Amino acid sequence: MTSQFTILPNAAPTSAEDRAKLLENPGFGRVFTDHMVVVRYVEGKGWHDAEVKARGPLQIDPASAVLHYAQEIFEGMKAYRLGDGLALFRPEANAARFNLSARRMAMPDVPEDLFIEAVEQLVRIDRDWVPGGGGSLYLRPFMFANEVFLGVKPSSEYLFMVIASSVGAYFKGGKDSVTVWVSTDYTRAAPGGTGSAKCGGNYAASLLAQKQAIEQGCDQVVFLDAAERKWIEELGGMNVFFVMDDGSMVTPPLQGTILPGITRDSIIRLARDEGITVREEPYSYEQWKADARSGKLVETFACGTAAVVTAIGTVKGEDGEFTIGAGGTGQTTARLRDKLTGIQRGTVADPYGWVRRVG
Ligand SMILES: *Cc1c(COP(=O)(O)O)cnc(C)c1O
């Protein structure tokens, strides 16, 4: 059904003046564009009624399945302003991951070309909302169960939607590094669970730990594995890398409990192509502490589409805290971040074919 989008432009779009004001300091996830994409799914009929229309509230029945059983998945990706146009970064990877999430949650696949077309349609119609400079247009494709039924079963109806938000830095003030709280009270994902699916429920389950992190004066929470409470898994919404004094890097392996980040995958590729040894292997909280103290560990950074690449300066837990390196952004972190963002913004060559222009 590609290219069968009905386009209904917003009859009362934001004025250029108001938009310019909003784009001055958009923050993260608060400034929304004028349009949204909605595509419907009904069992037996498939995906249909694809529309690009004015962004606005939805009417859903109070018995809509998503409100009760959380059958919902999402993606996060960005459109960037290049010197001569707009581009997405590896959108086919988001489309593929969306379907992995869909299968885990017993939801229908969204054909990859429909997914990408939906995203591109929104970027095109709201192109004036893509900030320049260090900003970008954060795109949020999502799908939820919309059958009106309280029985527990996979829904027979879904909505696939895309909304967009003009964004600046994810962490307030664009800090040089963040402080993290290692949660020993809560875990994020268990073997056999939904940790590798990008589903809203994972975030709901992480919020209390994130709240504790904030209470401890930290920016983010770090989760340990559920089985042994020993191995570092990831942050609430970011993957993590450790840089050693011999130049090698370690990142936790994808074994079903960690979200397979596209930023993570891109960083591994960039690092290996620089000749860096990257080991995808378990790394424990105890080892992290010991290596930071001995100086074997020189940098740690978190990465994801929203926060890009952000150094972790200080780590706090129930038994105290430690600082990594000098507490700021290390050399390897800065170099990989600059290379990645350079490719995304078209200032560094893209030998991987990661950048997809939106005409
Ligand atoms: C989305 C997400 C990430 C990062 O994935 P990217 O594709 O790099 O944006 C990491 N962890 C969790 C839990 C996530 O939801």
The ligand as an SDF file (V2000), in Angstrom:
LIG
                    3D

 15 15  0  0  0  0  0  0  0  0999 V2000
   15.8660    2.9690   22.1590 C   0  0  0  0  0  0  0  0  0  0  0  0
   16.6870    2.4060   23.2530 C   0  0  0  0  0  0  0  0  0  0  0  0
   18.0870    2.3690   23.2070 C   0  0  0  0  0  0  0  0  0  0  0  0
   18.8920    3.0240   22.1250 C   0  0  0  0  0  0  0  0  0  0  0  0
   18.6170    2.5620   20.8360 O   0  0  0  0  0  0  0  0  0  0  0  0
   19.0250    3.4730   19.5880 P   0  0  0  0  0  0  0  0  0  0  0  0
   18.5730    2.6890   18.4210 O   0  0  0  0  0  0  0  0  0  0  0  0
   20.4920    3.6200   19.6370 O   0  0  0  0  0  0  0  0  0  0  0  0
   18.3290    4.7680   19.7440 O   0  0  0  0  0  0  0  0  0  0  0  0
   18.7610    1.7480   24.2450 C   0  0  0  0  0  0  0  0  0  0  0  0
   18.0990    1.2120   25.2830 N   0  0  0  0  0  0  0  0  0  0  0  0
   16.7590    1.2350   25.3740 C   0  0  0  0  0  0  0  0  0  0  0  0
   16.0930    0.6260   26.5520 C   0  0  0  0  0  0  0  0  0  0  0  0
   16.0120    1.8400   24.3660 C   0  0  0  0  0  0  0  0  0  0  0  0
   14.6880    1.8680   24.4610 O   0  0  0  0  0  0  0  0  0  0  0  0
  1  2  1  0
  2  3  1  0
  2 14  2  0
  3  4  1  0
  3 10  2  0
  4  5  1  0
  5  6  1  0
  6  7  2  0
  6  8  1  0
  6  9  1  0
 10 11  1  0
 11 12  2  0
 12 13  1  0
 12 14  1  0
 14 15  1  0
M  END
$$$$
